[in-house]
């Protein structure tokens, strides 16, 4: 066992190739096999919506805090959603204290693109009084353990938090231009879709594996994120490697759609169970 660990440390690429030659990955999975996924919603009592997600050993938590603000001048009748991913030194030795890393900023931008492209939340539904008052949803995603496919886990946590998010009643007085917040009366946020992200890795420019671990991502010649929503691709992001050919594209799209069906079903089941417990 020690010799295997030493071999992996000294020759990580050859170690990985040896496993792939036997049609198996180092953790025992097949090339296009996904790790177990677990979801828990309403995990943070002080948040307006929250969820914890585990993709294998990758663990993230999303908390939503709703705040009232004036709308942007360009969109006087629209609120907005602000996703942010935090990758701290606690989740992986690869990160250091300080300002957000490039990876964290890219992941946050990807989350925003997924929200916009999937039309998950209609900004107009966040408007309370045109040109005066709107909701701003700050969606903070923290990674507690970084072991690959972080965008998939972060996106699922965000979806879980949004779908269980509730907002207090706000009464705006146009005469006095003041408002009152009734925290005792809350309503669910309108969420119109449930996009699901799936990550693929290409190794040696030829072997495609799904849901890569952090070790696998370090060896990847390219990483591709595909997000499917209602059976349609709403987001595609690729880093590194050569251009994606038609065969790879079809593979990515078909597996992303299949994964969307499974993961969305899991999340809906968790949300339904949480709602039942809340009513009881």
C-alpha positions as CSV (number, residue, x, y, z in Angstrom):
1,X,0.0,0.0,0.0
2,X,2.8,2.4,0.9
3,X,4.6,1.6,-2.4
4,X,1.4,2.4,-4.3
5,X,1.1,5.7,-2.6
6,X,4.8,6.5,-3.3
7,X,4.3,5.5,-6.9
8,X,1.3,7.8,-7.2
9,X,3.3,10.6,-5.7
10,X,6.3,10.3,-7.9
11,X,4.7,9.3,-11.2
12,X,1.0,10.5,-11.0
13,X,0.5,10.5,-14.7
14,X,1.8,7.0,-15.2
15,X,-0.1,5.8,-12.2
16,X,-3.3,7.1,-13.7
17,X,-2.6,5.6,-17.1
18,X,-2.0,2.2,-15.5
19,X,-5.5,2.3,-14.1
20,X,-7.1,3.5,-17.3
21,X,-5.5,0.7,-19.2
22,X,-7.5,-1.6,-17.0
23,X,-10.7,0.4,-17.8
24,X,-11.0,1.6,-14.2
25,X,-10.2,4.8,-12.4
26,X,-8.0,4.9,-9.2
27,X,-11.1,5.2,-7.0
28,X,-12.7,2.1,-8.6
29,X,-15.2,4.0,-10.8
30,X,-15.9,3.5,-14.5
31,X,-14.9,6.3,-16.9
32,X,-18.4,7.8,-17.0
33,X,-19.5,6.9,-13.5
34,X,-20.5,9.6,-11.0
35,X,-19.8,9.7,-7.2
36,X,-22.7,9.5,-4.7
37,X,-24.5,12.8,-4.2
38,X,-26.3,13.9,-1.0
39,X,-28.3,17.1,-0.4
40,X,-29.7,18.8,2.7
41,X,-31.8,22.0,2.5
42,X,-32.7,24.6,5.1
43,X,-29.4,23.8,6.9
44,X,-28.8,27.4,8.2
45,X,-31.5,28.8,10.4
46,X,-30.4,32.4,10.0
47,X,-30.4,32.3,6.1
48,X,-33.4,33.0,3.9
49,X,-32.5,29.8,2.0
50,X,-29.7,27.3,2.3
51,X,-28.4,23.9,1.3
52,X,-25.5,21.6,1.9
53,X,-24.3,19.3,-0.9
54,X,-21.7,16.5,-1.1
55,X,-20.4,15.2,-4.4
56,X,-18.3,12.3,-3.2
57,X,-15.9,14.1,-0.8
58,X,-16.5,17.6,-2.3
59,X,-18.6,19.5,0.2
60,X,-20.1,22.9,-0.2
61,X,-22.8,25.0,1.6
62,X,-24.9,27.8,0.1
63,X,-26.6,30.4,2.2
64,X,-28.9,33.1,0.8
65,X,-29.3,36.5,2.4
66,X,-32.0,38.8,1.0
67,X,-31.5,42.5,1.4
68,X,-33.6,45.5,0.3
69,X,-32.0,48.1,-2.0
70,X,-32.7,50.6,-4.8
71,X,-32.8,49.0,-8.3
72,X,-30.1,49.7,-10.8
73,X,-30.8,52.8,-13.0
74,X,-30.8,50.6,-16.2
75,X,-33.3,48.1,-14.7
76,X,-35.7,50.1,-12.5
77,X,-38.2,47.2,-12.2
78,X,-35.7,44.4,-11.5
79,X,-33.9,43.0,-8.5
80,X,-30.8,40.9,-8.8
81,X,-29.1,37.8,-7.7
82,X,-25.4,37.9,-6.7
83,X,-23.6,34.5,-6.5
84,X,-20.2,34.2,-4.9
85,X,-18.0,31.2,-4.3
86,X,-15.4,31.1,-1.6
87,X,-12.4,28.7,-1.7
88,X,-10.6,28.9,1.6
89,X,-7.4,27.2,2.8
90,X,-9.6,25.0,4.9
91,X,-11.0,23.2,1.8
92,X,-7.6,22.5,0.1
93,X,-3.9,23.1,0.6
94,X,-3.8,24.6,-2.9
95,X,-5.5,27.7,-1.7
96,X,-4.0,30.5,0.4
97,X,-5.5,33.3,2.6
98,X,-6.1,36.5,0.8
99,X,-8.3,37.9,-1.9
100,X,-10.4,35.6,-4.1
101,X,-8.4,33.3,-6.3
102,X,-8.8,33.3,-10.1
103,X,-10.5,29.9,-9.9
104,X,-13.1,31.3,-7.3
105,X,-13.8,34.3,-9.6
106,X,-14.3,32.1,-12.6
107,X,-16.6,29.7,-10.7
108,X,-18.6,32.7,-9.5
109,X,-18.9,34.0,-13.0
110,X,-20.0,30.6,-14.3
111,X,-22.7,30.4,-11.6
112,X,-24.0,33.8,-12.7
113,X,-24.0,32.7,-16.4
114,X,-26.0,29.6,-15.4
115,X,-28.5,31.6,-13.6
116,X,-28.9,34.1,-16.5
117,X,-29.0,31.5,-19.3
118,X,-31.4,29.2,-17.5
119,X,-33.7,32.1,-16.5
120,X,-33.9,30.5,-13.1
121,X,-35.0,33.6,-11.3
122,X,-36.9,36.4,-13.1
123,X,-35.4,39.7,-11.8
124,X,-38.8,41.4,-12.2
125,X,-40.2,39.0,-9.5
126,X,-37.7,40.6,-7.0
127,X,-39.2,44.1,-7.6
128,X,-41.3,45.6,-4.8
129,X,-41.8,49.2,-6.0
130,X,-40.6,50.3,-9.4
131,X,-37.6,52.6,-9.3
132,X,-37.7,52.5,-5.5
133,X,-37.2,49.1,-3.9
134,X,-36.1,45.6,-4.9
135,X,-34.7,42.5,-3.4
136,X,-31.1,41.6,-3.7
137,X,-30.3,38.0,-3.1
138,X,-26.7,37.4,-2.0
139,X,-25.9,33.8,-2.6
140,X,-22.7,32.8,-0.7
141,X,-21.2,29.4,-1.5
142,X,-18.4,28.1,0.7
143,X,-16.4,25.1,-0.1
144,X,-15.5,23.0,3.0
145,X,-13.7,20.2,1.1
146,X,-12.4,20.5,-2.4
147,X,-12.2,17.2,-4.2
148,X,-13.1,18.1,-7.8
149,X,-16.3,19.0,-9.7
150,X,-16.8,22.0,-7.5
151,X,-19.0,23.9,-10.0
152,X,-21.4,20.9,-10.0
153,X,-21.7,20.9,-6.2
154,X,-21.9,24.7,-5.9
155,X,-24.6,24.9,-8.6
156,X,-26.7,22.2,-6.9
157,X,-26.3,23.9,-3.5
158,X,-27.4,27.1,-5.1
159,X,-30.4,25.5,-6.7
160,X,-31.4,23.9,-3.4
161,X,-31.1,27.2,-1.5
162,X,-33.1,29.1,-4.1
163,X,-35.9,26.5,-4.2
164,X,-36.3,26.7,-0.4
165,X,-35.8,30.4,-0.1
166,X,-38.6,32.5,1.4
167,X,-38.9,36.3,1.5
168,X,-40.7,38.3,4.2
169,X,-43.7,40.5,3.2
170,X,-42.7,44.1,2.4
171,X,-45.3,46.9,2.3
172,X,-44.2,50.1,0.5
173,X,-45.9,53.4,1.2
174,X,-45.6,55.5,-2.0
175,X,-46.8,58.6,-0.1
176,X,-44.2,58.6,2.6
177,X,-41.7,56.6,0.5
178,X,-41.2,54.3,3.5
179,X,-41.6,50.6,3.9
180,X,-42.4,48.0,6.5
181,X,-41.1,44.4,6.7
182,X,-43.3,41.7,8.1
183,X,-41.0,38.8,9.0
184,X,-44.0,36.8,10.3
185,X,-45.4,36.5,6.9
186,X,-43.1,35.0,4.3
187,X,-43.6,33.7,0.7
188,X,-41.5,31.3,-1.3
189,X,-39.2,32.7,-4.0
190,X,-40.4,32.1,-7.5
191,X,-37.9,29.8,-9.2
192,X,-38.7,28.9,-12.8
193,X,-36.1,26.2,-13.5
194,X,-33.5,23.8,-12.1
195,X,-30.3,23.7,-14.1
196,X,-27.9,21.0,-13.3
197,X,-24.1,21.2,-14.0
198,X,-22.0,18.2,-15.0
199,X,-18.2,18.2,-15.2
200,X,-16.1,16.2,-17.6
201,X,-12.3,15.7,-17.9
202,X,-10.3,14.8,-20.9
203,X,-7.1,12.9,-20.2
204,X,-4.3,12.5,-22.8
205,X,-6.6,14.3,-25.3
206,X,-8.6,11.1,-25.8
207,X,-10.0,9.6,-22.6
208,X,-13.2,11.2,-21.2
209,X,-14.2,10.8,-17.6
210,X,-17.1,12.2,-15.7
211,X,-17.2,13.9,-12.3
212,X,-13.4,14.1,-11.8
213,X,-11.8,14.2,-8.4
214,X,-9.3,16.9,-7.5
215,X,-6.4,14.6,-8.3
216,X,-7.8,13.8,-11.7
217,X,-8.4,17.5,-12.5
218,X,-4.7,18.1,-11.8
219,X,-3.9,15.6,-14.6
220,X,-6.5,16.8,-17.1
221,X,-5.7,18.0,-20.5
222,X,-9.0,19.9,-20.4
223,X,-12.0,20.4,-18.2
224,X,-15.5,20.9,-19.6
225,X,-18.6,22.0,-17.7
226,X,-22.0,21.3,-19.3
227,X,-25.2,22.6,-17.7
228,X,-28.6,21.1,-18.8
229,X,-31.9,22.7,-18.0
230,X,-35.2,21.0,-18.9
231,X,-33.3,18.8,-21.3
232,X,-31.6,21.7,-23.1
233,X,-28.0,22.9,-22.8
234,X,-27.9,26.3,-21.2
235,X,-24.3,26.6,-20.4
236,X,-21.0,25.2,-21.8
237,X,-17.6,26.1,-20.5
238,X,-14.2,24.5,-21.4
239,X,-10.7,25.2,-20.1
240,X,-7.6,23.9,-21.7
241,X,-7.0,21.2,-24.4
242,X,-7.8,21.1,-28.1
243,X,-11.1,22.0,-29.7
244,X,-14.1,19.7,-28.8
245,X,-15.0,17.5,-31.7
246,X,-18.5,16.4,-32.6
247,X,-18.2,13.0,-30.9
248,X,-17.1,14.5,-27.6
249,X,-19.8,17.2,-27.8
250,X,-22.5,14.6,-28.2
251,X,-21.1,12.5,-25.4
252,X,-21.0,15.6,-23.1
253,X,-24.5,16.7,-24.0
254,X,-26.1,13.2,-23.7
255,X,-24.6,12.5,-20.3
256,X,-25.3,16.0,-19.0
257,X,-29.0,15.6,-19.9
258,X,-29.1,12.1,-18.3
259,X,-27.4,13.5,-15.1
260,X,-29.8,16.4,-15.0
261,X,-32.8,14.0,-14.8
262,X,-31.3,12.0,-12.0
263,X,-29.9,14.9,-9.9
264,X,-33.0,17.2,-10.4
265,X,-35.2,14.2,-9.3
266,X,-33.0,13.9,-6.1
267,X,-33.3,17.6,-5.3
268,X,-37.0,17.7,-5.8
269,X,-37.4,14.7,-3.5
270,X,-35.3,16.4,-0.8
271,X,-37.3,19.7,-1.2
272,X,-40.6,17.8,-1.0
273,X,-39.5,16.0,2.2
274,X,-38.3,19.3,3.7
275,X,-41.6,21.0,2.9
276,X,-43.5,18.1,4.5
277,X,-41.5,18.3,7.7
278,X,-42.0,22.1,7.8
279,X,-45.7,21.7,7.6
280,X,-45.8,19.0,10.2
